[in-house]
């Protein structure tokens, strides 16, 4: 029986308590097998280990070691005390030598602690490196198709509880060699920002060793179970769960959303590659790895040598090889030069970076063959098990948010965004598919910084999370999110939360293609794909059986533990007897620490030498990458090589199969016909969304502040009766398609949707108040707003008179002219009631009947004076006569109930639904309110 994941916790390693006293052999740092029994062949040699001690925490160090440590400490202390006077000319050199020696000791001690930390982490089962407490909700190993995944619920702080009615967040961490938890291993992270916003947060974690029968489909099915469980836990949430996929978790989230479109909410792909062949020549060398290795057979070989398990350390090594200057010098020198302040941060990050997880051969083969080398996902060539149709990313029905960075050399913006032109030839196809795509580009942060950096978390993640509801109701299209610092003007900006302001600018497919240097350089990758398929067949047929027959659990274990990434940690740990005295020396150094002055000439010389070393490594990297790129194109663009695999030279790639393209066009025409059928139908929510889409279509920018003002109006006027996000989203999609189809006809049909003149005035007043929160209406925006006014027959200037007060009483600005329009106004601001009947409910009569008739005649006169069509003018006159007839019939009733009418006129809010008094009194009061 497996222990609950909650019980597996990482314990802190104290520098003063060396772990060497807990080891029973020099090889005990090696992890055991899944069965829990160690099969290391030299375990019987443990009595020869000089520092052998009982494996318990309260074990006392041997007397000889304690005496030696005391002697070392005394010697170091006397050395510092004896060197009090140094000639002035030699003082800088002495200070530097002393500081360099001390930093060297502390540097080695930090590496020793890293090795000990890795050992403790492995012995604890390598739990996720989360900075938050959590509960296990679903364990994927107990599902019908088991996998090594689990769903965790993040526990909020006691003083900052989450709101179960808010949209839940689900974070999927990358399974790319490392362990889980990087998205929440500090407070300023994706998990921390979500909790800070009050959202319930869940985390998809995984275990070090996969299940024997596990496949990618097993993982996808488990994630679908996780999302369904989250929805069951939050039945009253305003919106479907928000899915965040980091790096390799992004394509997994995209597969889930495409396979089960109605299960998930908005989708965020942070540093996630979906178009694997894309990139810029001279800048993105990682995409050539598949071609230079001859395809995917090398990963299959590594998995066969691992007894069916692929070691994630190989993937981590590929990442490190991208920047050898940082791997072999920069990272270590940064620790050495700032060892007094960088030690904790270094150990915290290395705890995640050094935890290497495994994949099954079936998993790594699917990933490499379908994604990295084959690029089948955006070509609609990925099939689920026993499925007759491919997984199509255009089936995703929720907004897709892409977060990428120009400083990312693992997932450059081209690989994160080129799937859009692969799937859609134009923005019109995106609109016809009712899809919303938002992308945000950072200027310089690296790959890990996209979902680790505190600055990115406090800016990009915070603003995107805050504007999530707006993104969910955006009209279909392609947008770029722009985030600006509004600190100098924050005090003067209305409806602004926090320091930054976010807006969404409309983009086209050409804007995405302009981020690349052309797509002709992707044609050789089709040659690589075909050669890789041939090599894979040859390997599976002739080589794989021999390798699998010669591999077993022992050889796989030895190969994993001999990987350089593990060896460097095991050598620099308390398992190494040569480091037995290091903790005592480091303790003495900390006690007598004498850091050198920052302006010491030898310190400056050291930094210059370090910069020269990094520059040398960078020169080597650039030369290596240039050679790899040149060799790749020389080989795979050769006509004879392309002819061998049936590729015509210089033939452009066609990412979409013609039958599928025809089907998509037919579906787009069907949706346009459906939109045309709703041209003159809808509610006040539809009317508001149509006007908003009409104005946005010209201004090419959607800002968050107007949406925030709209939500404020909804809360102010309707409270809990405001429309849900799902209703706003449906209206935004429908009205966006209608405006895209025929903008003029869409606006001319508004009078049929909003026949009441008071409601029209309130609608436009709310639109004006929302649209001007970021500035006055100018240019084409003002002309479009005037066009809507003329179509609705509303006199110019009425929008500036203000909204009616909450509760439907008389507006101090408008008087009785705006009476009773409170609910209608809220509906115009995106906060309309759930149906049109409730939106146009009868308001209390606060004025005599003849006043209502005069207002109806005035409204008809305004409509007649406006430049509208004759049919609409005639309809307006008919409405005025009908209103007069109705009021004439009501006159006797009004005379008999003058007392009740006077009480209603003096009231400042509508009659309550249930009056006080007897049943008869309540019946009379209700009947009078209805009249």
PADO-226408 format. One record per residue (C-alpha): x, y, z. Coordinates in steps of 0.1 Angstrom, whole numbers, plus 2048, in hexadecimal, padded with zeros to 3 digits. Layout:
<recs>
XYZ/...
</recs>
This chain:
<recs>
800800800/80F8217F5/81383D80F/7FF85C809/8128767F6/80B88F812/82287B829/84087E812/85289D81C/8748AA817/8888B0836/8A18CC83A/8C68C383A/8DA8D5856/8FD8DF84C/9098D786F/8FC8B386D/90F8A2851/8FB886840/91A87083F/911864862/8F1856854/900843838/90881E83C/91D81A81C/92D82F801/9128247E9/8F482B7FF/8ED84C7EE/8E08387D0/8BA8357CE/8AA8137D2/8938027B9/86E8057B9/86B7E57CD/87E7F67E9/89B7DD7E9/8BE7E97E0/8D17D37C7/8F27E57C7/90C7C97C4/9257D87DC/90E7DD7F9/9217C280E/93F7DA80E/92D7F1826/9437E6844/9617F5831/951818831/96682C849/94A843854/931827859/91782F874/8F482587E/8D9833866/8C684887F/8C386D884/8D086D8A8/8F185B89F/90F86C8AE/92E872899/94D85C8A0/96586A8B9/98286C8A0/96D881889/9628998A5/98689E8B0/9928A488C/9768BE887/97F8D08A7/9A48D189D/99B8DF87B/9858F988A/9A09048A3/9BB905887/9A591B871/99D93288E/9C2937897/9CA93E873/9B295A872/9BC969893/9E296888A/9DE97C86A/9D399E879/9EE9B486B/9F59B4845/A089CF832/9F19E8821/9FE9E17FE/9F69BC802/9D59C1814/9BE9BE7F5/9D099E7EA/9CD98F80D/9A8999810/9A29897EE/9B59697F5/9A3965817/98196B808/9889547EA/993938801/97493D817/95D93E7F9/96D91E7EC/96690B80C/94291880D/93D9117E8/9488EC7ED/9328E980B/9148F67F8/91B8DB7DD/91E8C17F9/8FC8CC807/8ED8CA7E4/8F88A57E2/8EA89E804/8CA8B07FB/8C789A7DC/8CB87B7F1/8B188580A/8998907EE/89C86E7DD/89785B7FD/87786F804/8698637E2/8718847D0/8508967D9/8478B67C7/85C8D47D1/83E8E97D9/83F9057F3/81B8FE7FD/80A8E3810/7F38CC7FC/7DA8B07FD/7D98927E5/7B78927D3/7BC8777B9/7D885E7B5/7DD854791/7ED83379B/7CB8277A7/7B882E787/7AC81476F/7C881D757/7E3826771/7FE84076D/816851784/803872787/7EE8807A3/7D889F7A9/7E18B57C7/7CC8D07D7/7E18ED7E3/7D98F8806/7D591E809/7E3932826/7CC935844/7CB95B841/7C395A81B/7A9940814/79D9397F0/77A93E7E3/76B91D7D7/7549317C0/77293F7AC/78092D78E/798911799/7BB91078C/7CC8EF781/7F28F177B/8038D5767/8298D576C/8418C8751/84C8A5751/86C8AB73E/886899753/8818AE773/8698A878F/8498BC796/8448DB7AA/8578F7798/83790A792/83190E7B7/85390A7C9/85192E7D5/8369477DF/83A95D7BF/8319417A7/813936793/8059237B1/80C9407C8/7FC95A7B1/7DD9447AD/7D89417D2/7DF9667D7/7C296D7BF/7AB9577D4/7A893A7BA/7A89167C6/7C79077B8/7D08E37AE/7F08D47A3/7F68B678D/8158A479A/827883790/83D8697A0/86185F797/85A83D787/83E83876E/82581B770/82E7FD75B/811801742/811827741/80D839720/80785D716/7E2854712/7E2847736/7EF869742/7D587C72C/7B886773B/7C586D75E/7C6892758/7A289174C/79888076C/7AB89A780/7998B776E/7778A6772/77E8A2797/7878C779A/7668D078A/7538BA7A2/7648CB7BF/75A8ED7B3/7368EB7A4/72F90F7AB/74E91E79C/74A93A783/75B929766/76C90975D/78F90176B/7AC91575E/7C78FE752/7EC909753/8048F3740/8298FB745/8428F072A/83B8CB722/81B8CE737/80E8E671D/80B8CD701/7FB8B5719/7E28CF723/7DB8D66FE/7D58B16F7/7BD8B0714/7AA8CF709/7A88C36E5/79C8A06F0/7828AC709/7798D06FF/75C8D3717/7718C9735/78A8E5739/78990B73B/7A392372E/7C4914726/7E692472D/80591671B/82492472D/84491E719/833901708/83F8F56E6/8248EA6CE/8358F16AC/8568DE6B1/8668E668F/86390B692/88092369B/89893D68E/8B893267C/8D693A692/8C293C6B2/8B091C6BA/8C88FE6B6/8B48E66CC/89C8DE6B0/8B88CE69C/8BF8B36B6/8A78996A7/8B789C685/8DB89B692/8D387B6A6/8C286A689/89F86C697/88E85D6B5/8A083C6B7/8BA8496D0/89F8506EA/89282D6E5/8B581F6EA/8B983270B/897824717/8A180170E/8C2804720/8AE81073E/89A7F073F/87C80272F/880822742/88E842733/8A385674B/89987B74E/8BD885755/8C388372F/8A989E729/8B78B4744/8DA8B0734/8CC8BB713/8BF8DB723/8E18E1734/8F48DC713/8E18FA704/8F591271A/916902724/923923732/90892374D/9098FD753/92F8FA757/93891C764/91E937768/907926781/924919796/93793A796/91894D7A0/9169367BE/93B93A7C5/93C9607C2/91C9657D7/91E9477EE/91295B80C/8F19647FC/8EB94B7E0/8EE92B7F3/8C99277FC/8BD9307DA/8D59197C9/8CB8FB7DF/8A69037DB/8A99027B5/8C08E47B4/8A88D07C8/8918D17AA/8AB8D178F/8BC8B279D/89D89D7A0/89C887781/87D874779/877857761/860850743/855830733/862828711/83F82A703/83D84E711/85E85B704/85984A6E2/83785B6DF/84587D6E9/86387C6D2/85386C6B4/8328806B5/83F8A26C1/8648A96C1/86C8986A0/84B891690/8398B2698/81889F694/8038B36AD/7FE8D2698/7FB8BD678/7DD8AB686/7EE889685/7ED8806AA/7D48646B1/7C78586D3/7C68336D9/7AB8226C5/7A08446B7/795848693/79A86E691/7BA88169A/7BD8996B8/7B58BB6A9/7C08DA6BD/7A58EE6AC/78C8DA6C1/7978EF6E0/7789046E9/788919704/7A0937701/7C592E6FD/7DF94470E/803940702/81F94E717/84194E706/862962708/87C96E6F0/897963709/88B93F709/8A39286F6/8909086FD/86D9136F2/8729326DC/8539476D3/8529376B1/84D9146BF/8349216D8/81F9346BD/82492569B/80990B6A1/7F192869B/7F992D676/7FC907674/7D790467D/7C8924670/7CF93564F/7C095665B/7AF967678/78E962666/79293C66C/799942691/77A957693/76693D680/772923698/7679396B5/78A9376C4/79C9506DA/7C29506DA/7D69676EF/7FC9686F0/81497C705/83A9806FE/853988718/87299B70E/88F98771D/88696E738/89394A733/88092A730/87E922755/87794675D/85694574B/847930767/861935783/86C95A782/85C97079D/85B98E786/84897A76C/83096D787/82998F794/82499F772/81A988756/80A96C76A/7F8984781/7E999A766/7DF97C750/7CF96B76E/7BC98C777/7B0990753/7A696B750/780973750/78598D735/799975720/77D95C724/764974715/7799846FA/76A9836D7/77B9676C2/79C9716B3/7C19736B8/7CF98C6D2/7F09966E1/7F099F706/8049BE70D/80C9C6732/8189E973B/8249F875C/80BA12767/81CA1C787/81FA4177F/7FAA44776/7ECA2978D/7DBA427A4/7C8A52788/7BDA32776/79AA2477D/7929FF780/7B79F6782/7C39DA799/7E89D97A2/8059E9791/8029DD76D/7E89E2752/7E09C7739/7D09CB716/7CA9B46F9/7D29BF6D6/7C49AE6B8/7DD99C6A2/7DE989681/7EE969675/80897F663/81298D685/81A96A691/82E961672/841982675/850975695/86295A681/87D95E666/86894A64D/85C92664D/871919630/88B90C649/8718F3656/8708DF636/88F8CA63F/87E8BE65E/8668AA649/88489863B/89089265F/86E884668/86E86A64D/89185F653/88A85D678/86C846671/88282F65C/89E82E676/884827691/87780967E/89A7FB679/8A280069E/8827EF6AA/8877D2693/8AC7CA696/8BC7DC6B4/8A17E06CF/89C7BB6D5/8C27B66DC/8C47D46F3/8A67CA707/8B27A770B/8D37B3719/8C47CD731/8B67C7754/8AE7DA773/8D27D9780/8E37E6760/8C880175D/8CE80C781/8F480E77C/8EF82375C/8D883B76E/8EF84078B/90E845775/8FE862763/913881768/8F6895777/8F487C793/919875797/92189A79E/90789A7BA/9128797C9/9378817C8/9318A37D9/91E8967F6/925886818/928865806/94B8707FC/96386A819/97A88580C/96089F816/95D89283A/96F8B1849/95D8CA832/9408D2849/9578DA866/96D8F1851/94E902842/941909865/96191986F/96292E850/93E93B856/948944879/96695986D/95896584B/96A98383D/95B98D81B/9709A2804/9669C57FA/9539C77D9/96C9E07CA/98B9CA7D2/9A09CA7B2/9A59A47B4/98099F7B7/97A9B4798/9959A0786/984980790/96398C781/975995761/98597275F/963963765/953977749/96F96C732/96994873A/94494B734/94C95D713/96293F709/946927710/92E93C6FD/94693D6DF/9489176E0/9229156E2/91D92C6C4/9369196AF/9268F86B9/9039046B1/90E913690/91F8F2686/9008DE690/8E98F567C/8FF8F465D/9038CF65E/8DD8CA663/8D38DE644/8F08D162F/8E48AD636/8BF8B0635/8BC8CA618/8D18B5601/8BB8AB5E3/8C78865E4/8BE883609/89C892604/89687C5E5/89F85D5FA/881863610/8698705F6/86A8955FD/86A8AD5E0/8868C75E4/8798E95F0/8568DD5F3/8428F260C/8328E1629/80D8DD62A/8038DB64F/7DE8D4649/7D08B7635/7B98C3619/79A8AE624/79D8BC647/7A08DF639/7808DB626/76E8CE645/77A8EC658/76D90463E/74B8F363E/74A8F6664/75391A662/737921648/71F90F65F/72892567D/725944667/70293965D/6F9934681/70695668A/6F196666E/6D295567C/6D896769D/6DC98968D/6BC99769B/6B99816BA/6C89836DD/6C7992700/6D59B170F/6F699E715/6F79976F0/6F09BB6E7/70C9C76FE/7259AE6F0/71B9B76CD/7229DC6D3/7439D46E5/74E9BD6C9/7459D86B0/75A9F26C2/7779DB6C9/7789CF6A5/7839F269B/7999FC6B8/7AD9DB6B6/7B39DC6DC/7A09CE6F9/7AA9DC71B/7A49CC73D/7999EB74F/7789EE73C/7719CA743/7789D0768/7609EE767/7469D7757/74A9BE774/7479DA78D/7269E677D/71A9C277E/7219BE7A3/7129E07AA/6F19DC798/6EA9B7798/7009A67B2/6FB9817B0/6E3984792/6FF98E77A/70697775C/71F95B760/74095974E/73293D739/71595372D/72B970726/743959713/72794B6FD/71996D6F6/73C97A6ED/74295E6D5/7209616C4/7219876C1/7469876B6/73D971699/71F986690/7339A668F/74E99567B/734989663/7239AA65C/72B9C8673/7119DF664/6F59C6665/6FE9BC688/6FA9E0695/6DA9E7680/6C99C9690/6CF9D66B4/6AD9E86B6/69C9C66B2/6AF9B86CF/6AA9D76E6/6889E56DD/6839FA6FD/691A1D6FA/69AA2071F/6ADA0071D/6BFA0D6FF/6CAA2D711/6D5A1972F/6E8A00719/6FBA1B707/701A2E727/711A0F736/725A09716/732A2D717/73BA2B73C/74EA0B736/75FA16715/76BA37723/77CA29742/79DA28730/798A4A71F/77FA5E70A/770A506EA/784A5E6CD/788A586A8/778A3969A/76EA2C6BC/757A4B6C0/749A4769D/740A236A3/730A2C6C4/71CA486B2/712A2E698/703A186B3/6F1A366C1/6E1A3E6A0/6D7A1A69A/6C6A186BC/6B6A3B6B8/6C6A496D8/6CDA6E6D9/6F2A786DA/6FEA836FC/6E6A6E710/702A56719/713A7172E/6F6A76745/700A5975B/6F0A38765/6D1A3477B/6D7A2E7A0/6D9A0B7AD/6B69FD7B4/6A5A0E796/69CA307A6/69EA51794/6C0A5C788/6CAA7E796/6D8A86774/6BCA7975E/69EA7B774/681A6676B/68FA60748/6A6A45755/68FA3776F/68EA12772/6ACA0B75C/6C29FE776/6C09DA76D/6C29E2748/6E19F674E/6F29DB760/6E99C3744/6F99DB72B/7199DA73F/71C9B573B/7079AF75A/6E59A974C/6CD99075C/6CD96C750/6B1971737/6A198D723/68098B736/690994757/6A59AF746/6859C173A/6709BA759/6569D4762/6639F0778/64EA02792/63AA20785/64AA3E795/637A5777F/613A5C773/607A49754/607A6773E/62CA6D746/634A4B738/620A52719/632A72713/654A61717/649A476FE/640A626E5/661A746EB/674A536E5/660A4E6C5/669A726BA/68DA6C6C0/68CA4C6AC/67AA5E690/694A7B690/6B1A6368F/6BEA5866D/6AEA3566E/69CA20655/677A2864E/66CA0665A/67CA0C67C/66CA2F67E/64AA21676/64FA06690/659A216A9/639A346A2/624A156A7/635A0F6C8/62CA326D3/607A2E6CA/606A0C6DB/615A1B6FA/5FBA366FB/5DFA1C6F7/5EDA08714/5F0A2672A/5CCA30722/5C0A0E72D/5D4A1174D/5C6A34756/5A7A27769/5BCA0F77C/5D4A2B785/5B7A41791/5ABA257A8/5CDA1F7B6/5DAA437BA/5E4A3D7DE/5F9A1F7D5/608A327B7/612A4F7CD/624A377E5/636A277C7/640A497BA/64FA547DB/663A337DF/687A337D5/689A0F7CC/6729F47BE/6579E47D3/6659C67E6/65B9A47D8/64999C7F9/6389B980C/6319B9831/60E9B583F/5F299D839/5EE98681B/5D499D80B/5EA9BC810/6089AA800/5F19A07E3/5E59C47DD/6089D27E0/6169B97C7/5F99BF7AE/5FF9E47B0/6249E07A9/61B9CA78B/6039E477E/
</recs>
